[in-house]
Amino acid sequence: MLILTSWKTRWVAGASAGLLAFFIVVLTVTYLRGIEADCGCFGMGERIIPMTIARTVLFLVPAFVPGCWDGVSSDPRRGPV
């Protein structure tokens, strides 16, 4: 919600990316320990497999975009906003 209001966009995007990175670490540790967890995070009946971890890593891309894009103008003559 805070990203939609543009309130401290870089901080909020960084916090979101940090939480997602923590979730990825937990998923990876669970997988490496051989725990067959079905937490329901990605639908019922889906175990944690490498594809699940890879898909979650891809979610980091949109989490970083607002933090990197903040204040960048599309008009090269204007410079940073």
Beta strands, then each sheet from edge to edge (+ up, - down):
end
